[in-house]
Amino acid sequence: MVKVTKKIMLQGTSSHVGKSVLTAALLRSLRIRGFSVAPFKAQNMALNSAVAHDGGEIGRAQAFQAEAAGVAPSVHMNPVLLKPTGDSLSQVIIQGRVLGTMSAAEYHAFKKQAMGYVLESYSRLAATHDVIVIEGAGSPAEVNLRDNDIANMGIAMAVDSPVLLIGDIDRGGVFASLVGTLDLLEPCERELVKGLVINKFRGDKSLLVPGLDFLEARTGKDVLGVVPYFDDSAIPSEDSLSLESRGGHSGDAAVRVAVIKLPRVSNFTDFDPFKLDPQVELEFVATPDELEGAHLVIIPGTKSTLSDLAWLKSRGFAQALKEHLGRGGMVAGICGGFQMLGRTVKDPHGVEGGHKEGEGLGLLDAVTVLGREKKTFEVSAVAKLGADFEVKGYEIHMGETIVKGAPFSKVLERNGSPVYAPDGASSADGRVWGTYIHGIFDNDLFRRSVLASLCDGGEALRGLSFEKAREGAISSLASVFERNIDMEKVLRIIGV
C-alpha cells in the first residue's frame, strides 16, 4: 500500500512573524497526539546552522524543530540552505553539502534546478512520516520573486499543501499585512490558505474581536487563533537581527561574558546557555571599551575569518584582549574565532575571496590554512581545561589548523564513527583556548567549570541544565499554542 502523508504549511506575511517557533509548537502538538511528524523548509537563508544526523548542514531552526518533533535532524528537512557571505553573495548548500557561491541573480536562475532537490527531499520525508509540517520563508507575496518560487507557494502548490497564514501583531499593521498578502496572491494560491493566525499578541483579546470579525468577513478565511507573545529566549534564532535582544543581564550575576559582535558572525546560538543562566550577564559587544569588567571574552564563529580578523584589529580589539588577559580574564575562540587567535590565517585558494593571508592575534601558537572543502561533523570529544570533560557538539569549518603544543580536546567520534583527532589549542595556563566544536557550552559540566574558574574564589555555581531548559521551553510553547489555537480545525485542515 502506498503511504499517504498529510501535510500543512505555515507561511508568514513577512520575515520574523514567528513561523519557525509556531512550526515547532505544531510539531510537538502533533507528536503528543501520536503522529510521526517531521519539519520541512525548502529554502532557508540563515547564518546559524547545525549538523544533521546524516552528516550535512541544515538551518539551526530545522534542527530545533526536529527536536520538537522527536526525530533526528536530516539534511532533507532543509534541502536548500543559503549562507550570506557579503557583497550580495551566498554560499549555496544543497542537501547538506556546499554546491558553491552564487550571486542573487545566479541563484535565481538556479532555482528551477533547486526545485528538483526540494521535491526529492520532501518525498523522502513523506515516505517515513505521517505528517510533514512545512515552513515558508519571508512572505509569499513577493511578486518580483514569484517566478521559480521554491520557498512558499511554489512548494505548497507542488505538494498540494494547505496553508496557514501568520501575521505579527507586535509590529503593528497586522490586519493590513494579512489582507494585503492575500490580495497579492494568485487565486489558486489564495485557495490553499485555509486559515489565519495572529501571533505575538500582548493585551486584552476582547479588544481584538472587531478586527477578527473584519478579517473573516473581508477575506473569507477563518481566524484560527491569537497566540500571545511568548518568551522564546531558549529557542535558537536564525540570524543576527536577533542579537540585539539576546543578551541577558542580572543584578546578582557572578560572571560577565562578552561575545564580540563580528560583522559576519555565525552560529551565535553557541552562547544561548549563558543567556538562560541567571548567574551570567551576557553581552554582545562591538567596541573594546565594552570588554571592561568582563570575566570571559569570546570570539565567535564567522562566515569570513580574514575580513572579520581585519575588522577586529582595526577596532583595537587586539590590544584590548591583551589588557583583558592582564587583568586575569579568559579569552576563548569558537571555530573562526579560534582561527583568529593563532599566529596566521592563510587563504591560498581564495575561499573567502578577499585577503590571501592575515596576521592573527598571536594568543595561540597555531597556523590556519583555509581549504575548499567544508567539514561537517557531529562530534564527541574529551576537552581538557583544568580537568577532563566529555563534550558533544558539531564542527562546521573550511580549513585545517596546525597547533604547536597541547590541543584543547581530543575528538573521539565523528558522525558516529570512532576517530582520535586533536582539536583546538590552549595556552599553558588555560586562560586562552580555542576549539572547532560548536555547542561546546551546551555541555553543562564543562560550562559550569569554566564559569566557576572565573568566579572569586572559584566558587561552585548553581547548575543550569541547558537540555532541560530547552525541553521545558518546547513544552511550554506547545502548551501556549494548544490553548490559543483551534486545534480541532487545524487537524481537520491537515486531514487527520
VOGU-3710 file (C-alpha; in Angstrom, 3 decimals, decimal comma):
1> mvkvtkkiml> 0,000/0,000/0,000  1,317/3,477/-0,913  1,775/5,663/2,152  -0,442/8,776/2,098  1,319/11,502/4,045  -0,585/14,528/5,299  0,925/17,988/5,305  0,362/21,564/6,362  2,372/24,702/5,643  2,927/27,779/7,808
11> qgtsshvgks> 3,586/30,943/5,824  4,004/34,484/7,116  3,231/37,992/5,982  6,952/38,803/6,379  10,125/37,548/7,980  10,233/37,281/11,782  6,490/36,812/12,321  7,195/33,633/14,292  6,881/30,905/11,650  9,801/28,859/12,996
21> vltaallrsl> 8,535/28,928/16,573  4,933/28,099/15,677  6,135/25,301/13,395  7,984/23,788/16,356  4,865/24,180/18,509  2,636/22,452/15,955  5,147/19,630/15,528  5,178/18,987/19,271  1,364/19,153/19,450  1,046/16,563/16,677
31> rirgfsvapf> 3,726/14,393/18,246  1,821/14,416/21,556  -1,198/13,113/19,635  0,836/10,137/18,474  1,694/11,169/14,919  5,104/10,626/13,355  5,994/14,149/12,213  8,880/15,970/10,559  9,694/19,607/9,766  10,465/20,762/6,239
41> kaqnmalnsa> 11,755/24,098/4,972  12,537/24,055/1,269  14,817/27,089/1,319  16,348/28,804/4,305  18,683/31,792/4,466  20,496/31,797/7,793  23,911/32,192/9,375  23,049/29,825/12,209  23,340/26,248/11,047  23,607/22,778/12,520
51> vahdggeigr> 24,962/19,396/11,508  22,239/16,873/10,725  22,347/13,272/11,878  23,250/12,224/8,339  26,311/14,477/8,369  25,282/17,510/6,292  24,484/21,115/7,168  20,967/22,489/7,735  19,395/25,570/9,267  19,535/25,718/13,045
61> aqafqaeaag> 15,768/26,225/13,220  15,100/22,939/11,421  17,374/21,076/13,843  15,393/22,586/16,715  12,095/21,702/15,041  13,298/18,118/14,650  13,951/18,102/18,390  10,381/19,284/18,971  9,158/16,535/16,643  11,195/13,887/18,446
71> vapsvhmnpv> 13,164/12,843/15,354  16,809/13,044/14,312  17,600/16,076/12,134  18,137/15,245/8,455  19,541/17,193/5,512  16,203/16,566/3,783  14,429/18,792/6,312  16,197/21,810/4,743  17,382/20,845/1,257  18,444/24,377/0,256
81> llkptgdsls> 20,413/26,463/2,757  21,778/29,883/1,802  24,511/31,379/3,981  25,241/35,046/3,138  28,946/35,783/2,704  28,664/39,524/1,980  28,622/41,616/-1,208  25,283/40,098/-2,303  26,804/36,614/-2,409  25,651/33,475/-0,627
91> qviiqgrvlg> 27,125/30,053/-0,113  24,594/27,592/-1,548  24,227/24,308/0,336  22,178/21,563/-1,313  21,019/18,603/0,780  23,703/19,352/3,341  26,688/19,843/1,013  28,261/23,012/-0,382  27,472/23,483/-4,069  29,263/26,820/-4,429
101> tmsaaeyhaf> 28,901/30,577/-4,001  26,324/32,450/-6,077  25,131/35,991/-6,595  21,438/36,737/-6,187  20,969/36,654/-9,973  22,855/33,373/-10,327  20,798/31,746/-7,607  17,539/32,995/-9,112  18,491/31,274/-12,370  19,400/28,110/-10,441
111> kkqamgyvle> 16,068/27,801/-8,635  14,396/25,618/-11,265  17,149/23,086/-10,731  16,924/23,553/-6,966  13,242/22,596/-7,029  14,249/19,096/-8,098  16,304/18,662/-4,933  13,484/20,164/-2,852  10,898/17,712/-4,142  13,278/14,778/-3,773
121> sysrlaathd> 13,902/15,665/-0,124  10,202/16,192/0,554  9,400/12,783/-0,934  11,989/11,105/1,272  10,459/12,603/4,417  6,910/11,883/3,274  7,769/8,214/2,809  8,555/7,770/6,507  6,249/10,158/8,405  2,526/10,651/8,958
131> viviegagsp> 2,533/14,462/8,760  5,025/16,952/7,307  4,876/20,482/8,741  6,304/22,837/6,127  7,657/26,281/6,986  7,724/29,085/4,443  10,378/31,778/4,108  9,764/35,507/4,247  6,494/36,366/2,522  4,581/34,522/-0,222
141> aevnlrdndi> 3,534/37,872/-1,715  6,913/38,984/-3,104  5,597/39,452/-6,634  9,082/40,043/-8,057  10,158/36,591/-6,851  7,038/34,655/-7,854  8,673/33,068/-10,908  10,518/29,903/-9,902  9,498/30,281/-6,238  10,510/27,254/-4,198
151> anmgiamavd> 10,128/28,644/-0,680  6,443/29,489/-0,311  3,549/28,966/-2,711  5,847/27,198/-5,153  6,323/24,240/-2,819  2,757/24,484/-1,441  1,350/24,141/-4,964  3,804/21,387/-5,871  2,780/19,136/-2,973  -0,817/20,436/-2,693
161> spvlligdid> -0,401/21,564/0,902  -2,967/23,589/2,839  -1,521/26,816/4,244  -1,940/28,779/7,463  -1,002/32,464/7,094  0,622/34,093/10,138  0,731/37,797/10,964  2,747/39,537/13,694  0,601/41,973/15,679  3,523/43,071/17,865
171> rggvfaslvg> 4,931/45,046/14,928  1,628/46,754/14,163  -0,356/46,692/10,938  -1,354/43,049/11,235  -4,762/43,485/9,577  -3,295/45,293/6,588  -0,488/42,766/6,253  -2,828/39,762/6,300  -5,375/41,289/3,913  -2,664/42,701/1,650
181> tldllepcer> -0,795/39,412/1,453  -3,950/37,532/0,475  -4,855/40,173/-2,115  -1,445/39,813/-3,786  -1,710/36,040/-4,134  -2,965/34,398/-7,305  -6,481/32,912/-6,942  -5,139/29,340/-6,954  -2,651/30,270/-4,232  -5,274/32,062/-2,155
191> elvkglvink> -7,421/28,930/-2,304  -4,681/26,990/-0,484  -4,851/29,355/2,515  -7,215/27,654/4,946  -6,835/29,870/7,993  -5,209/32,911/9,586  -3,187/33,144/12,802  -2,274/36,308/14,697  0,974/35,926/16,617  2,766/37,823/19,419
201> frgdksllvp> -0,305/39,473/20,941  0,004/41,455/24,168  -3,067/42,666/26,000  -6,806/42,031/26,220  -8,011/39,745/23,426  -11,559/41,062/23,703  -10,332/44,315/22,166  -9,364/42,368/19,040  -12,821/40,940/18,352  -13,946/43,678/15,910
211> gldfleartg> -10,702/43,251/13,988  -11,057/39,483/13,857  -14,635/39,802/12,620  -13,415/42,199/9,925  -10,675/39,787/8,844  -13,047/36,871/8,441  -15,632/38,960/6,575  -13,044/40,637/4,335  -11,021/37,543/3,459  -13,456/34,661/3,818
221> kdvlgvvpyf> -10,817/32,870/5,905  -11,209/31,640/9,485  -9,021/33,181/12,173  -7,782/30,028/13,882  -6,230/31,713/16,880  -4,463/34,610/18,540  -1,190/33,467/20,085  0,194/35,619/22,914  3,738/36,917/22,964  5,980/34,070/24,107
231> ddsaipseds> 9,404/34,396/25,732  11,442/32,416/23,214  14,847/33,011/24,808  15,514/29,255/24,970  14,702/28,812/21,282  17,531/29,164/18,729  17,425/32,180/16,431  18,324/32,039/12,757  20,115/35,294/12,053  21,970/38,202/13,578
241> lslesrgghs> 18,921/40,508/13,613  18,066/38,914/16,937  21,439/39,674/18,532  20,189/42,957/19,963  17,762/41,083/22,204  19,862/38,049/23,016  21,914/39,494/25,846  20,984/38,751/29,422  21,521/40,975/32,440  21,181/40,030/36,069
251> gdaavrvavi> 21,833/42,135/39,134  23,305/39,169/41,002  25,305/37,763/38,068  28,511/36,107/39,241  30,197/36,105/35,824  30,130/38,561/32,920  30,589/37,046/29,447  31,314/39,332/26,481  30,930/37,974/22,938  32,497/40,145/20,235
261> klprvsnftd> 29,817/41,005/17,679  31,729/40,377/14,461  30,216/41,855/11,264  29,796/38,370/9,765  29,078/36,469/12,975  27,621/32,981/12,604  26,347/30,284/14,964  25,786/32,743/17,807  23,397/30,187/19,303  26,611/28,773/20,814
271> fdpfkldpqv> 26,035/31,247/23,642  22,365/30,609/24,402  23,220/28,632/27,587  24,772/31,781/29,054  21,682/33,786/28,181  19,481/31,404/30,146  21,703/31,303/33,239  20,652/33,906/35,855  24,181/33,856/37,262  25,644/35,075/33,969
281> elefvatpde> 25,493/38,511/32,387  25,854/38,020/28,630  26,594/40,892/26,268  27,380/41,134/22,563  29,960/43,908/22,250  31,231/45,956/19,314  33,890/48,171/20,934  36,996/47,384/23,033  35,762/49,592/25,886  32,892/47,172/26,454
291> legahlviip> 35,347/44,444/27,500  35,962/46,291/30,767  34,670/44,192/33,655  34,222/41,011/31,617  35,470/37,722/33,038  35,282/35,778/29,758  35,634/37,225/26,248  34,630/35,001/23,327  35,399/35,454/19,639  32,567/33,596/17,870
301> gtkstlsdla> 32,319/31,845/14,537  32,211/33,877/11,337  31,415/33,468/7,656  34,627/35,360/6,766  37,573/34,816/9,106  40,067/37,111/7,377  37,672/40,031/6,876  36,443/39,876/10,460  40,008/39,485/11,736  40,926/42,715/9,922
311> wlksrgfaqa> 37,847/44,408/11,431  38,785/43,155/14,896  42,266/44,637/14,685  41,089/47,905/13,125  38,759/48,421/16,095  41,595/47,990/18,611  40,499/44,613/19,971  43,987/43,067/19,666  45,396/45,313/22,374  42,180/45,209/24,400
321> lkehlgrggm> 42,320/41,401/24,572  45,904/41,510/25,869  44,838/44,004/28,529  41,893/41,767/29,420  44,265/38,834/29,951  46,493/41,084/32,030  43,528/41,675/34,348  43,192/37,915/34,850  40,419/37,333/32,333  39,905/34,430/29,942
331> vagicggfqm> 39,705/34,511/26,120  38,069/31,767/24,044  37,553/31,344/20,318  34,996/29,136/18,579  35,657/27,974/15,007  36,607/31,150/13,077  37,305/32,810/16,417  39,774/30,023/17,206  41,482/30,593/13,849  41,892/34,307/14,668
341> lgrtvkdphg> 43,606/33,536/17,987  46,555/31,923/16,183  49,609/33,439/14,535  48,451/33,380/10,898  45,397/32,637/8,764  46,117/31,777/5,121  43,685/31,531/2,216  45,746/30,205/-0,713  42,686/29,134/-2,736  40,753/32,388/-2,314
351> vegghkegeg> 37,959/30,617/-0,455  36,867/33,853/1,222  37,502/35,930/-1,887  39,412/38,851/-0,357  42,605/38,745/1,679  45,054/35,934/0,921  46,651/35,988/4,355  46,264/37,743/7,669  48,329/38,002/10,803  46,377/36,544/13,685
361> lglldavtvl> 46,097/37,819/17,241  49,055/35,676/18,294  47,479/34,452/21,523  47,845/30,790/20,495  50,727/29,099/18,663  48,687/27,970/15,676  48,529/28,483/11,907  45,338/28,003/9,877  45,137/27,240/6,161  41,643/27,633/4,722
371> grekktfevs> 40,540/24,913/2,306  37,906/24,439/-0,372  36,118/21,544/1,317  33,698/22,197/4,157  33,850/19,716/7,028  30,591/18,968/8,847  30,554/16,524/11,736  28,575/15,687/14,834  31,327/15,047/17,378  32,039/13,586/20,784
381> avaklgadfe> 35,264/14,667/22,448  37,158/14,990/25,705  38,020/18,608/26,460  40,843/19,357/28,859  40,570/22,619/30,737  41,897/22,020/34,227  40,164/18,630/34,180  38,822/16,263/31,526  35,235/16,807/30,339  33,219/14,667/27,958
391> vkgyeihmge> 31,546/17,015/25,486  29,317/16,766/22,432  28,846/19,286/19,657  29,385/19,759/15,960  32,038/21,026/13,561  31,347/23,232/10,527  34,503/24,711/9,023  36,677/25,064/5,958  40,358/24,669/6,757  42,941/22,985/8,939
401> tivkgapfsk> 44,785/24,426/11,918  48,285/23,277/12,793  48,974/23,660/16,500  52,259/23,577/18,364  51,701/22,273/21,859  48,755/20,600/23,548  45,335/20,580/21,849  42,218/21,812/23,614  40,418/18,498/23,143  40,607/15,032/21,648
411> vlerngspvy> 37,787/14,145/19,267  36,736/10,527/19,782  33,787/10,256/17,395  32,643/11,979/14,205  29,224/11,256/12,701  29,037/8,075/14,745  32,416/6,678/13,648  35,330/6,346/16,083  38,324/8,627/15,487  41,167/10,001/17,536
421> apdgassadg> 41,905/13,534/16,389  43,236/16,622/18,152  41,039/19,713/18,212  41,813/23,294/19,075  44,557/24,691/21,249  45,076/26,014/24,755  47,684/28,228/26,375  49,832/26,743/29,136  47,822/28,495/31,856  44,447/27,705/30,243
431> rvwgtyihgi> 43,463/31,384/30,050  43,368/31,338/26,240  41,777/28,488/24,330  40,072/27,763/21,054  38,083/24,932/19,511  36,260/23,984/16,327  33,422/22,468/18,380  30,192/24,443/18,170  27,763/23,822/21,016  30,622/23,348/23,491
441> fdndlfrrsv> 28,813/25,426/26,117  25,666/23,285/25,827  27,605/20,737/27,909  26,613/21,575/31,474  29,625/20,247/33,403  32,125/21,912/31,075  30,262/25,234/31,092  29,883/25,272/34,879  33,580/24,526/35,340  34,580/27,414/33,075
451> laslcdggea> 32,259/29,793/34,911  33,366/28,590/38,356  37,024/29,169/37,452  36,178/32,807/36,738  34,314/33,476/39,993  36,021/34,983/43,003  37,452/32,074/44,934  36,383/29,630/42,199  33,020/29,120/43,905  30,715/26,448/42,571
461> lrglsfekar> 27,720/27,782/40,659  24,180/26,515/40,855  23,611/24,194/37,944  21,542/25,156/34,911  20,621/22,139/32,793  20,540/23,541/29,269  18,867/20,440/27,831  16,090/20,580/30,435  15,670/24,316/29,883  15,247/23,826/26,151
471> egaisslasv> 12,859/20,895/26,558  10,879/22,954/29,052  10,665/25,775/26,520  9,321/23,417/23,847  6,706/22,009/26,228  5,644/25,495/27,345  5,471/26,676/23,747  3,266/23,738/22,749  1,017/24,381/25,742  0,588/28,061/24,826
481> fernidmekv> -0,118/27,058/21,226  -2,744/24,478/22,229  -4,565/26,951/24,496  -4,804/29,652/21,853  -5,293/27,794/18,559  -8,406/25,944/17,409  -6,609/22,603/17,101  -9,757/20,770/16,029  -9,952/22,969/12,939  -6,209/22,613/12,340
491> lriigv> -6,488/18,823/12,477  -9,396/18,906/10,020  -7,352/21,090/7,677  -4,489/18,586/7,847  -6,939/15,737/7,347  -6,144/13,653/10,423
//
